[in-house]
Amino acid sequence: MKYIDEFQDPELAARLLDEIRATVTRPWALMEVCGGQTHSIIRHGLDQLLPDEIELIHGPGCPVCVTPLEVIDKALEIASRPDVIFCSFGDMLRVPGTGRDLFQVRGEGGDVRVVYSPLDALRIAEENPGREVVFFGIGFETTAPPNAMAVHQARARGIRNFSLLVSHVRVPPAIEAIMQSPQCRVQGFLAAGHVCSVMGTEEYPALAERFKVPIVVTGFEPLDILEGVRRTVRQLERGEHTVGNAYPRAVRPEGNPAARAMLDDVFEVTDRAWRGIGVILDSGWRLSERYRDHDAEHRFQVGDIATLEPAECRAGEVLQGLLKPHECEAFGTTCTPRTPLGATMVSSEGACAAYYLYRRLELPARAETTAPSLKESSVV
């Protein structure tokens, strides 16, 4: 497949790995920000192919995983109402709230529908003027523009029975929060390429300079990730800390001006809670005053719902890169995809789900691990 197969070439991967081995002289800890990158790393065994000096720390870039429990409970409350059609992407239906999930609400008679676009939900609202239609708008800068477009069209077309339950978060404040943590070990970042395709790279140079860490915009295929690692390690070995773009086929410095203009029109920056992490200042979006009539949290008066995370779930530590999934006592025992304690086990981008799916149930210490050859790896 064009632009996929080329970036899974094992011979090119071997060359990149040789360059990385020739460059690295000391231990370095890099964080891949996006959950999609984490799944690619674990699926293809890239962390085992890299030299022992390089550790990949899994970051908080899974949109489903960072949606806080109280927002899930707000969704459950709204979806349970008989006058509501609640629309969501499919990966949110299994995310556990307090005592149940959206699948259970649907089983109890709630009208919960899986859609593939917020515009699908807008169409449903237009076809059902006598009912309230709510779309569950979660995610990073990548999914925010189409959600903003849906609200913009609802207002322009007078579709008053459409609203958005918003839980959008932003990557740069999360990087700042990670670097300010006293437990932080991150020395360089592989930034999420799809986020930067929307927002560009202008927010990152100040972070790189402030915290003295290289930030390299990276894609999602094996060669993308290895190239991001190579560029990051090269900077670290040279004592540099700049912003690089290893994903130029999708990312421009200015991002997508039309998408950014839509975001500026519909949303405003706000503080946002991240599941298992807590509130990060200026790390999210909410609907601006102009579009507040389409805010489901206000419309259904669920703003006062507050809940505590279950103590047995250590997803917050996983999302901060402080814990590998297999190091959690509940992993693979009391917490599985069928009986998840947290969203990291059920999301298609969750680190726990990646470790479970690709059978990383137990990992010996790296010093005792023999890295697989490229033929043994799934880089094909």
N, C-alpha and C positions, 0 to 999 in steps of 0.2 A: 504494500500500500504506500502510495507516495507520501513522503515526509514522515513515515512511521518506520518502515523497514530500514531506511538509510540510517536511522538513529538507533538501530539495534544490531549493527554490524559487529560481530565478535572480533574481527581483525583490527578494526579501528579502536574498539574498546581495549584490546591488548596494547596497542600503541599508547593510548592515553594512560593506561595503568603503568606502563614502563616509564613514561615521562614523570608521572607522579612519584614513583619509587626513586627515580634519579634526582628529584627535587627535594624530597622531604629529608630532614636531618634530625628532627626532634618531634616529640609528641604534640599534636594539635587536636583541639576539639571543635568541630564545626556543627552548626545546627541547620538542618533543612527545615524551613519554616512551614512548608505546605504538607498536609496529609497525603496528597496525591504523590508527592515526591517520596514520602516515607513508604508508601505501598510499592512504588517502583523499586526502591532500594531493597526492600525485603524480598519482593517477588523475584528479582534478578540476582539476589545474593551479592549486591555491590559492596556492602559493608564488609563481607568476608573476603572479597577480592582485593580490597584496598590494603596497603601496608599497615602493619600493626600500629604504627605511630599515629594513624589517623582514626579518630573516633567520630562517628556520626551521632549526634544527639537529636532526638525527634522533638520537633517544636509543636506549638499550639495551633497550627494552621489547618485544623479540621473544623469547618463551620458548624456541623451538627454537634461535634463534641463540646464546643465552647458555649453552646446555648445553655444558659443557666437553668437550673431546676425550676425556679419560680416562673420562668417564661413557659416551660413545658406545662406546668400546672395551670397557667393562664389559658394556654391552648386547650387543655383538657376541659376546663370550665366552660369556655366558649363553645367548643365542639359538642358539648353535652346538651346544649339548649335546643329545643325542638324547632325553633324558627330559623336555625342556622344551617347553612351548608358550609362545611369547613374543608378548605382545599389545601393540599400540601404536596411537596415532593415526597416520593415514597420512602426515602431513608429516614424521615422523621417519625414514621408511624410506630417503629419499634423502640424509639428512645424512651427509657423509663422516666415517668414522673413520680409523684408520690403515690405509690400503690397501684398504678395502672399506666397504660400508654394509649395512644390514639387507636391502635387496633382494637383494644378492649372497649373503648368508647363506641367504635363502629359496631362491635359485636353486641353491645347493649342497646343498639337502635339509633345511635347518632349518625348523622349524614356526613361521613368523612370520605372525601374523594381524593384520589391520587391524580395529580395533573402534571404536565410536563413543561408548563410555562405559566407565569402569572397572568398572561393574556388569555389562557384557557379559563382561569377562574373569573376573569372579567366577562368573558362570553357567557359563562354560566350565570353570572349576576344579571346580565342583560336578558337572558332567557327565563329567569325566575324573579320577576320584579317584586313578588310578594314575600320573598324570603331574604334574609341577610346572608351574604356570601363573604367569607373571610379567607384571605390567603395568608399562609404562614411564611412571612418574609424573613428568612435567616440567611446568614452567610457573610462573607468578606466583600471586599470591593468588587469582586468578580460578578456576584449575583445581584448586587444592589441596583445597577442601571436598569435591567428589565423590570424589576419591582417598582422602581421609580417611574418608569414609563407607564406601567399599568395604572398607578395612582393618577398620574398626569392625564391619561386618557379618560379615566373614570370621571374626573372633575370636568374635563373639556366636553364630554358627551353627556353629562348629567346623570351618570349611573350612580345614584346616591346609596344604593344598597350594597355597594362594594367597599370593603375595608381591608386594611393590612395590619396584621400583628407583627410588629417590627422587632427583630433582634439582630441588627446588622452591626458588624464589628470591623475595625480598621487595623491593619498590620503594623504600621510604624509605631504607634503607642505601645503595642505589645512587645516589640523589640526593645523599646526603651525600658519597659517594666522588667523584662528579663535581665537586661544588663545592669539594672539597679539592684537586683536581688543579691544579698550577701552570699547566696549559695551558687551564684552563676559561675559556670566553668567555660562558657562559650567564648571562643576566640575569633570566630568568623561565621558569617551567615550565607547560606544559599537562599536568596530571596525568591518568592513565589512569582514565576514568570507570568501567570495569567492575571494576577493582581496588578503587576506592573504594565501589562498590556492595556489596562484600563486607566490606571492612575499615573503612569510614567514613573520616573525615578527621582523626581526633584526633592522628595522628602527624605531621601536616604543619605546624601552627602553629609548633612549636619549630624546625623546619627553616627556615621562612620568616623567623622572627625572627633566628635565628643567622646566616644567610647574607645577610639583607637582600634576599631575592628574593620576588616574588609567585608564588604557586602557585595555579593555577586549574584545578579539576576540569573536564574537558572530555570531550564525547562523540566520536562518530566520523563523523557525517554532515557534509557541507560547512558547513551553518549552525551546527552544534555547534562546529566548529573555528574558524570565523570569530568566533563569539561569545566563545570562549575567548581568542582573540587580542585581540579588542576590550577585554575586561576586563583582560587582562594589560597591554596597552599603556597603558590608562588609569591603572592603578596606577603603572606605571613613570614616566609623565609627571608624576604627582602626587608622586612620591617615596615611595610607599606599598609595603608588603611584607606583605600579609595572604593568608589562604587564602580563595579564592572558590569557589562552586559554580555552574558554568555547565551542569550536567547534572542539574537537580533532579528530572527525571522518573524517574531511576533511582537517585540517590544521596541517602542520608540521612546526617547527621553520625555516627550510631552504626553505620552499615553494616547488615549482616545478623547480628543477634545469634545466631541458630541456627547459621549457618555458622561464626561465630567460636568458638562453644562447641565445635563439632566439631573445629575446628583445634586448640584448646587441649587437647582430650582426647587427640588422636592424635599430634600433632607437638610437637616442641620446637625452639626457635631454635638455630641452629648457624652457624658460619662456612661460607661456600660459595664455591667457585671459579666464576668467570664466564668463558666462552670468550673468549679474546683480551684479557681485562682482568686476570684474576688473582683472588686471594682477597679478598673483602670481608667484614669482620667482621660477624657476626650478620645476614648477608644471606640466610640460607636456613633451611629446615626439614629435620629428619630425624625418623624415627619415634621416639616416646618409648619408654622402657624397657618400659612396659606392652605395647607392640605390637612389640617388637624381633624376636620370632619370625617376623614377616611381612616383615622387611627382607631383600630379595633380595641386597643387597651382603654381608650377614653370612651368609646361608644358603648362598651359592655361593662365599664366600671370595674375592671379587674386589677387596677393598679395597686391595690392594697394587699394582693396575695404575696406572701413572703414565706419561703420554706428553707430548711436546712439540708445541706448535702448529707447523704448517708456516710457515716464514719468509716464503714468497711470498704467503700470505694475510694481508691487512690488515684483516680483519673487526673486529679489536679496536679499531682506530682509527675505523672506521665506527660501531661500537656506542658509542663514547665521544663521538661528534660531532666528532671531530678531522679527519675526512676524508669527503667526499662520495663515493658509490660510483663515479661516473664518473672520479674522480681517481686511482683505483687502476690501476696499469699492467696488471694482469691482467683488469680488467673488460671483458667482452664479447669477449675474445680467448682466453686460456687458461682463463678462468673464465666459464662460462656455465651455465644451468640443466641442460644435459646433462652438462657436465664441471665441476661445482662444486669450488672449492677450500675453501669454507667454507659454513656453514649460512645465512648472510645471502643467498646466491644461490638457495637452494632452498626456504626457508621461505615460507609464504604471507604472513607478516608481515615478511619480511626487507627491509631497505632496498635492497640490491643487486637483489633480485628485482623490487622495485617499479620501479626505474630501468630495468631490462632490459625488463620487461613493457610499460611505457608509453613505451618508446623514448626515454628520457632518456640516450642514449648519449653525447652531447656537449652540454655547456651552456656557452654563452659567458658572459662576465662580465655580471653583472646590469646594470651601467651601460649595456651595449650591447644589452640584451635588451628588446624591445618586449613588454610584457605582453599576453597575449591578451585579447580582449573576452570578456564573459560568454557571448556566443553562440558564440565560438570554443572556449571552455572546455567541458569535459564536465559542468559543473554543470547538470544537467537534472533 
